Amino acid sequence: MHTIADLLIRIKNAYLVSHETVVAPFSKMRLQVATVLKEQGYLSTIERKKKKTAKSEHEYLELTLSYTDGLPAMTNMRMISRPSRHMYVGVSDLKPVRSGNGVAVISTSQGIMSSKEARAKKIGGEILFEIW
């Protein structure tokens, strides 16, 4: 869970200072979360890159942020599940975030997806965070 919080904080901080791109260490979980954020319009592109050093090779994600008329696509976010407290919801408990202006990201048995997609597939899971 710390990897997700780290990714979101990197994205939020980049939006606050109007950066175009964000770099984050690669992990499969981060890639899935970034893919959901891209589908929801918070990111415009996701690139998986490799950096070679003398001793090793590191993979990282380069994320391009989305802006609309100079305004960031993301206003804020809130972590729901934490390493010390996991929050699980059923499909009937998935409510719209910020009156439909935001989205929750859920970890389900079928992978990480948005709350809208989870409602459509009628599955619940661990609610990771909300973003608006």
N, CA, C and O of each residue as an XYZ file, in Angstrom:
528
protein
N       0.817     -1.203      0.000
C       0.000      0.000      0.000
C       0.859      1.264      0.000
O       0.429      2.298     -0.512
N       2.048      1.199      0.558
C       2.884      2.392      0.560
C       3.252      2.814     -0.852
O       3.443      4.001     -1.116
N       3.352      1.851     -1.763
C       3.715      2.186     -3.135
C       2.613      3.000     -3.808
O       2.902      3.897     -4.600
N       1.364      2.696     -3.502
C       0.252      3.444     -4.083
C       0.225      4.865     -3.532
O       0.058      5.825     -4.283
N       0.390      4.994     -2.220
C       0.402      6.324     -1.598
C       1.557      7.156     -2.149
O       1.396      8.349     -2.408
N       2.719      6.531     -2.327
C       3.874      7.226     -2.881
C       3.579      7.732     -4.289
O       3.894      8.877     -4.612
N       2.984      6.901     -5.120
C       2.637      7.291     -6.483
C       1.658      8.459     -6.490
O       1.843      9.423     -7.233
N       0.623      8.374     -5.667
C      -0.386      9.435     -5.637
C       0.183     10.757     -5.140
O      -0.165     11.817     -5.660
N       1.044     10.705     -4.150
C       1.661     11.931     -3.641
C       2.569     12.551     -4.689
O       2.608     13.773     -4.835
N       3.300     11.717     -5.420
C       4.133     12.237     -6.511
C       3.277     12.955     -7.556
O       3.631     14.040     -8.019
N       2.149     12.342     -7.924
C       1.256     12.947     -8.916
C       0.652     14.238     -8.376
O       0.622     15.248     -9.080
N       0.176     14.217     -7.149
C      -0.436     15.402     -6.546
C       0.562     16.559     -6.466
O       0.225     17.693     -6.807
N       1.786     16.278     -6.017
C       2.804     17.328     -5.919
C       3.162     17.893     -7.290
O       3.381     19.097     -7.422
N       3.225     17.041     -8.308
C       3.531     17.517     -9.658
C       2.414     18.420    -10.178
O       2.685     19.426    -10.834
N       1.160     18.067     -9.889
C       0.042     18.937    -10.274
C       0.129     20.281     -9.564
O      -0.138     21.318    -10.171
N       0.501     20.277     -8.285
C       0.554     21.521     -7.509
C       1.587     22.507     -8.050
O       1.400     23.719     -7.936
N       2.664     22.009     -8.631
C       3.686     22.900     -9.187
C       3.646     22.938    -10.714
O       4.580     23.428    -11.348
N       2.563     22.422    -11.306
C       2.295     22.484    -12.753
C       3.356     21.810    -13.612
O       3.707     22.325    -14.673
N       3.866     20.677    -13.175
C       4.785     19.892    -13.999
C       4.004     19.156    -15.079
O       2.807     18.908    -14.931
N       4.680     18.812    -16.153
C       4.041     18.057    -17.223
C       4.151     16.560    -17.005
O       3.232     15.814    -17.342
N       5.274     16.110    -16.440
C       5.501     14.680    -16.253
C       5.916     14.369    -14.822
O       6.374     15.240    -14.083
N       5.742     13.100    -14.451
C       6.137     12.573    -13.146
C       6.880     11.274    -13.390
O       6.503     10.491    -14.261
N       7.924     11.048    -12.629
C       8.672      9.797    -12.699
C       8.475      9.055    -11.397
O       8.605      9.634    -10.318
N       8.158      7.760    -11.495
C       7.962      6.910    -10.315
C       8.601      5.558    -10.573
O       8.612      5.094    -11.713
N       9.133      4.915     -9.545
C       9.683      3.566     -9.725
C       8.604      2.611    -10.248
O       7.424      2.748     -9.924
N       9.030      1.654    -11.052
C       8.073      0.723    -11.647
C       7.688     -0.380    -10.676
O       8.534     -0.923     -9.966
N       6.405     -0.703    -10.655
C       5.894     -1.929    -10.054
C       4.596     -2.251    -10.794
O       3.978     -1.361    -11.379
N       4.189     -3.496    -10.771
C       2.957     -3.883    -11.456
C       1.752     -3.173    -10.850
O       0.831     -2.785    -11.569
N       1.757     -3.004     -9.528
C       0.649     -2.330     -8.850
C       0.562     -0.867     -9.290
O      -0.524     -0.367     -9.583
N       1.710     -0.184     -9.336
C       1.713      1.215     -9.781
C       1.234      1.338    -11.223
O       0.511      2.273    -11.567
N       1.640      0.392    -12.061
C       1.225      0.417    -13.460
C      -0.284      0.247    -13.583
O      -0.912      0.937    -14.385
N      -0.875     -0.652    -12.811
C      -2.325     -0.853    -12.860
C      -3.068      0.383    -12.355
O      -4.074      0.780    -12.943
N      -2.585      0.995    -11.275
C      -3.222      2.211    -10.751
C      -3.107      3.335    -11.778
O      -4.076      4.055    -12.020
N      -1.938      3.489    -12.377
C      -1.748      4.534    -13.390
C      -2.650      4.302    -14.595
O      -3.146      5.262    -15.185
N      -2.870      3.052    -14.967
C      -3.758      2.738    -16.089
C      -5.190      3.159    -15.789
O      -5.876      3.699    -16.657
N      -5.643      2.913    -14.558
C      -6.990      3.339    -14.163
C      -7.072      4.866    -14.180
O      -8.070      5.421    -14.640
N      -6.040      5.550    -13.685
C      -6.033      7.015    -13.688
C      -6.034      7.564    -15.113
O      -6.636      8.605    -15.374
N      -5.370      6.877    -16.026
C      -5.381      7.307    -17.426
C      -6.776      7.131    -18.027
O      -7.259      8.005    -18.748
N      -7.425      5.995    -17.729
C      -8.774      5.758    -18.239
C      -9.756      6.813    -17.729
O     -10.706      7.168    -18.427
N      -9.527      7.309    -16.523
C     -10.423      8.310    -15.938
C     -10.048      9.743    -16.326
O     -10.764     10.676    -15.964
N      -8.946      9.938    -17.053
C      -8.587     11.251    -17.567
C      -7.639     12.056    -16.685
O      -7.414     13.235    -16.957
N      -7.082     11.458    -15.646
C      -6.148     12.175    -14.776
C      -4.727     12.155    -15.328
O      -3.919     13.015    -14.977
N      -4.413     11.195    -16.180
C      -3.116     11.101    -16.847
C      -3.360     10.993    -18.343
O      -4.366     10.432    -18.780
N      -2.427     11.536    -19.129
C      -2.621     11.426    -20.573
C      -1.797     10.291    -21.177
O      -2.271      9.616    -22.091
N      -0.570     10.063    -20.687
C       0.210      8.942    -21.192
C       0.966      8.260    -20.049
O       1.258      8.867    -19.019
N       1.272      6.983    -20.265
C       2.063      6.187    -19.333
C       3.163      5.515    -20.146
O       2.881      4.811    -21.116
N       4.412      5.731    -19.752
C       5.528      5.088    -20.443
C       6.355      4.299    -19.439
O       6.714      4.803    -18.375
N       6.649      3.059    -19.793
C       7.514      2.208    -18.976
C       8.907      2.262    -19.584
O       9.105      1.870    -20.734
N       9.878      2.752    -18.806
C      11.227      2.937    -19.325
C      12.247      2.220    -18.459
O      11.973      1.851    -17.317
N      13.431      2.032    -19.029
C      14.542      1.406    -18.307
C      15.721      2.365    -18.291
O      15.989      3.075    -19.260
N      16.415      2.362    -17.165
C      17.606      3.179    -17.016
C      18.751      2.257    -16.620
O      18.680      1.561    -15.608
N      19.797      2.260    -17.420
C      20.945      1.405    -17.136
C      22.013      2.221    -16.416
O      22.358      3.331    -16.822
N      22.520      1.642    -15.346
C      23.666      2.229    -14.656
C      24.816      1.234    -14.775
O      24.659      0.168    -15.370
N      25.945      1.575    -14.221
C      27.116      0.706    -14.321
C      26.889     -0.631    -13.632
O      27.400     -1.657    -14.082
N      26.123     -0.628    -12.541
C      25.937     -1.854    -11.768
C      24.617     -2.568    -12.031
O      24.546     -3.788    -11.883
N      23.575     -1.845    -12.417
C      22.273     -2.486    -12.548
C      21.400     -1.756    -13.558
O      21.805     -0.780    -14.190
N      20.191     -2.274    -13.679
C      19.204     -1.684    -14.575
C      17.929     -1.441    -13.782
O      17.449     -2.340    -13.092
N      17.382     -0.249    -13.871
C      16.184      0.106    -13.121
C      15.053      0.439    -14.081
O      15.265      1.082    -15.109
N      13.847     -0.008    -13.734
C      12.667      0.349    -14.516
C      11.910      1.433    -13.786
O      11.877      1.467    -12.556
N      11.300      2.322    -14.557
C      10.494      3.376    -13.963
C       9.343      3.732    -14.889
O       9.345      3.402    -16.075
N       8.366      4.411    -14.319
C       7.211      4.881    -15.080
C       7.346      6.382    -15.286
O       7.672      7.116    -14.353
N       7.095      6.831    -16.499
C       7.036      8.259    -16.774
C       5.581      8.577    -17.118
O       5.061      8.119    -18.136
N       4.941      9.352    -16.275
C       3.525      9.664    -16.422
C       3.361     11.106    -16.867
O       3.963     12.008    -16.284
N       2.551     11.332    -17.893
C       2.256     12.683    -18.360
C       0.910     13.096    -17.792
O      -0.086     12.392    -17.958
N       0.884     14.235    -17.125
C      -0.323     14.718    -16.454
C      -1.277     15.383    -17.439
O      -0.852     15.908    -18.468
N      -2.569     15.358    -17.117
C      -3.586     15.979    -17.963
C      -3.983     17.335    -17.398
O      -4.179     17.491    -16.193
N      -4.097     18.296    -18.278
C      -4.567     19.631    -17.911
C      -5.679     20.022    -18.876
O      -5.643     19.667    -20.054
N      -6.675     20.761    -18.364
C      -7.764     21.272    -19.189
C      -7.771     22.792    -19.067
O      -8.052     23.327    -17.995
N      -7.466     23.481    -20.146
C      -7.369     24.940    -20.154
C      -6.427     25.445    -19.065
O      -6.706     26.452    -18.416
N      -5.319     24.748    -18.869
C      -4.340     25.142    -17.869
C      -4.653     24.713    -16.449
O      -3.837     24.914    -15.549
N      -5.830     24.120    -16.231
C      -6.203     23.663    -14.891
C      -5.932     22.172    -14.760
O      -6.207     21.411    -15.688
N      -5.390     21.741    -13.609
C      -5.101     20.312    -13.444
C      -6.363     19.470    -13.416
O      -7.404     19.911    -12.931
N      -6.265     18.254    -13.940
C      -7.402     17.338    -13.949
C      -7.717     16.854    -12.536
O      -8.873     16.560    -12.232
N      -6.710     16.766    -11.672
C      -6.896     16.294    -10.303
C      -6.889     17.463     -9.335
O      -5.985     18.299     -9.360
N      -7.906     17.516     -8.479
C      -7.956     18.540     -7.447
C      -7.355     18.028     -6.148
O      -6.537     18.700     -5.521
N      -7.768     16.830     -5.753
C      -7.281     16.257     -4.505
C      -7.526     14.757     -4.513
O      -8.145     14.226     -5.435
N      -7.036     14.075     -3.482
C      -7.259     12.644     -3.336
C      -7.262     12.310     -1.852
O      -6.811     13.093     -1.016
N      -7.789     11.110     -1.544
C      -7.843     10.659     -0.157
C      -7.614      9.162     -0.123
O      -8.317      8.401     -0.787
N      -6.628      8.744      0.655
C      -6.365      7.308      0.835
C      -7.440      6.744      1.757
O      -7.749      7.338      2.791
N      -8.007      5.607      1.390
C      -9.020      4.950      2.214
C      -8.383      3.774      2.950
O      -8.363      3.747      4.180
N      -7.866      2.806      2.204
C      -7.192      1.665      2.825
C      -5.752      2.034      3.120
O      -5.086      2.706      2.333
N      -5.296      1.584      4.258
C      -3.916      1.807      4.661
C      -3.332      0.463      5.068
O      -4.084     -0.492      5.264
N      -2.025      0.360      5.200
C      -1.455     -0.922      5.626
C      -1.981     -1.385      6.982
O      -2.052     -2.587      7.242
N      -2.346     -0.454      7.836
C      -2.851     -0.824      9.165
C      -4.352     -1.057      9.192
O      -4.872     -1.627     10.151
N      -5.062     -0.619      8.140
C      -6.519     -0.747      8.126
C      -7.002     -0.902      6.685
O      -6.950      0.044      5.898
N      -7.462     -2.081      6.356
C      -7.966     -2.347      5.008
C      -9.484     -2.211      5.022
O     -10.158     -2.776      5.884
N     -10.015     -1.460      4.065
C     -11.458     -1.225      3.977
C     -12.009     -1.982      2.764
O     -11.595     -1.753      1.628
N     -12.941     -2.879      3.033
C     -13.563     -3.667      1.976
C     -15.011     -3.233      1.804
O     -15.692     -2.922      2.781
N     -15.477     -3.214      0.565
C     -16.847     -2.823      0.278
C     -17.474     -3.824     -0.674
O     -16.800     -4.413     -1.518
N     -18.759     -4.002     -0.523
C     -19.519     -4.800     -1.471
C     -20.019     -3.910     -2.586
O     -19.890     -2.688     -2.509
N     -20.577     -4.492     -3.603
C     -21.043     -3.704     -4.745
C     -22.149     -2.736     -4.331
O     -22.261     -1.653     -4.906
N     -22.967     -3.106     -3.346
C     -24.054     -2.222     -2.911
C     -23.532     -1.020     -2.123
O     -24.244     -0.027     -1.973
N     -22.298     -1.097     -1.618
C     -21.715      0.008     -0.846
C     -20.890      0.968     -1.697
O     -20.368      1.952     -1.174
N     -20.763      0.707     -2.984
C     -19.997      1.596     -3.861
C     -20.847      2.805     -4.223
O     -21.771      2.709     -5.032
N     -20.531      3.927     -3.625
C     -21.293      5.161     -3.852
C     -20.485      6.102     -4.753
O     -19.262      5.986     -4.827
N     -21.156      7.025     -5.432
C     -20.431      8.016     -6.235
C     -19.534      8.890     -5.349
O     -19.894      9.211     -4.216
N     -18.381      9.265     -5.867
C     -17.427     10.110     -5.153
C     -17.660     11.557     -5.560
O     -17.681     11.871     -6.750
N     -17.835     12.435     -4.586
C     -18.042     13.874     -4.826
C     -19.162     14.110     -5.836
O     -18.995     14.852     -6.804
N     -20.298     13.474     -5.598
C     -21.489     13.614     -6.455
C     -21.206     13.252     -7.905
O     -21.762     13.855     -8.823
N     -20.346     12.273     -8.108
C     -20.034     11.826     -9.460
C     -18.879     12.565    -10.105
O     -18.508     12.241    -11.233
N     -18.295     13.551     -9.430
C     -17.169     14.312     -9.994
C     -15.825     13.658     -9.733
O     -14.805     14.132    -10.232
N     -15.802     12.594     -8.973
C     -14.571     11.879     -8.679
C     -14.758     10.401     -8.909
O     -15.794      9.959     -9.407
N     -13.743      9.642     -8.541
C     -13.795      8.197     -8.727
C     -13.014      7.531     -7.600
O     -12.015      8.064     -7.117
N     -13.482      6.365     -7.193
C     -12.751      5.548     -6.231
C     -12.043      4.445     -7.008
O     -12.544      3.980     -8.031
N     -10.885      4.031     -6.524
C     -10.140      2.948     -7.163
C     -10.197      1.746     -6.238
O      -9.874      1.836     -5.053
N     -10.618      0.607     -6.808
C     -10.900     -0.603     -6.045
C      -9.973     -1.728     -6.501
O      -9.728     -1.888     -7.697
N      -9.462     -2.499     -5.557
C      -8.720     -3.709     -5.865
C      -9.685     -4.881     -5.736
O     -10.149     -5.188     -4.638
N      -9.986     -5.529     -6.847
C     -10.960     -6.617     -6.861
C     -10.279     -7.926     -7.244
O      -9.078     -7.959     -7.512
N     -11.041     -8.979     -7.266
C     -10.514    -10.277     -7.687
C     -10.186    -10.278     -9.179
O      -9.462    -11.154     -9.653
N     -10.715     -9.302     -9.923
C     -10.452     -9.203    -11.357
C      -9.453     -8.096    -11.673
O      -9.337     -7.682    -12.826
N      -8.730     -7.610    -10.664
C      -7.718     -6.585    -10.874
C      -8.146     -5.241    -10.306
O      -9.217     -5.114     -9.712
N      -7.306     -4.257    -10.495
C      -7.586     -2.911    -10.011
C      -8.441     -2.195    -11.038
O      -8.138     -2.208    -12.231
N      -9.522     -1.565    -10.565
C     -10.432     -0.872    -11.473
C     -11.109      0.278    -10.756
O     -11.011      0.406     -9.536
N     -11.798      1.113    -11.519
C     -12.532      2.230    -10.937
C     -13.827      1.718    -10.314
O     -14.299      0.627    -10.633
N     -14.386      2.520     -9.430
C     -15.637      2.130     -8.788
C     -16.769      2.035     -9.812
O     -17.673      1.214     -9.653
N     -16.733      2.850    -10.842
C     -17.757      2.798    -11.884
C     -17.711      1.457    -12.616
O     -18.746      0.851    -12.890
N     -16.508      1.009    -12.926
C     -16.343     -0.269    -13.617
C     -16.729     -1.437    -12.703
O     -17.333     -2.411    -13.152
N     -16.374     -1.330    -11.413
C     -16.720     -2.385    -10.458
C     -18.238     -2.488    -10.292
O     -18.775     -3.590    -10.182
N     -18.930     -1.346    -10.274
C     -20.393     -1.354    -10.187
C     -20.995     -2.006    -11.414
O     -21.957     -2.766    -11.308
N     -20.432     -1.712    -12.588
C     -20.951     -2.295    -13.823
C     -20.744     -3.809    -13.852
O     -21.589     -4.539    -14.371
N     -19.627     -4.283    -13.297
C     -19.349     -5.722    -13.264
C     -19.961     -6.407    -12.047
O     -19.907     -7.630    -11.917
N     -20.549     -5.598    -11.150
C     -21.200     -6.102     -9.944
C     -20.247     -6.889     -9.041
O     -20.551     -7.999     -8.605
N     -19.082     -6.283     -8.773
C     -18.131     -6.896     -7.854
C     -17.625     -5.841     -6.872
O     -17.555     -4.657     -7.202
N     -17.280     -6.271     -5.687
C     -16.723     -5.400     -4.662
C     -15.264     -5.737     -4.447
O     -14.686     -6.532     -5.189
N     -14.669     -5.134     -3.432
C     -13.267     -5.407     -3.147
C     -12.736     -4.407     -2.142
O     -13.502     -3.788     -1.402
N     -11.421     -4.250     -2.118
C     -10.767     -3.319     -1.202
C     -10.721     -1.945     -1.862
O     -10.164     -1.790     -2.949
N     -11.301     -0.964     -1.212
C     -11.285      0.398     -1.743
C      -9.960      1.040     -1.365
O      -9.672      1.231     -0.184
N      -9.150      1.373     -2.371
C      -7.811      1.873     -2.133
C      -7.780      3.368     -1.855
O      -7.230      3.803     -0.843
N      -8.374      4.162     -2.758
C      -8.376      5.617     -2.587
C      -9.473      6.243     -3.427
O     -10.037      5.608     -4.317
N      -9.763      7.500     -3.126
C     -10.688      8.310     -3.908
C      -9.890      9.470     -4.511
O      -8.969      9.995     -3.886
N     -10.256      9.859     -5.727
C      -9.580     10.960     -6.401
C     -10.640     11.816     -7.068
O     -11.620     11.299     -7.602
N     -10.442     13.116     -7.035
C     -11.379     14.043     -7.683
C     -10.648     15.260     -8.196
O     -11.266     16.155     -8.772
